[in-house]
């Protein structure tokens, strides 16, 4: 397995060495490719909802009846709620 990494390392380093001698890229082509990539990206790129809307039943009070106590229960937020949504940039920089 390490032999594969050695070969990959040699290929990448040789590509980096020859990349400096390549002709410059047209800026219009760069803008066109960037716009096409942004247009065809999924929206949103990543979306997670960790522990979102997690609640538990807790005692919030006690009601006194004639001969007994009745506990009053309600739902309360529980834990740390995390929501993450990553999408492509909306502004184009030129």
Secondary structure, 3 states (H helix, E strand, C coil): CHHHHHHHHHHHHHHHHHHCCCCCCCHHHHHHHHHHHHHCCCCCCEEEEECCCCEEEEEEEEEECCCCEEEEEEEEECCCCEEEEECCCCCCCC
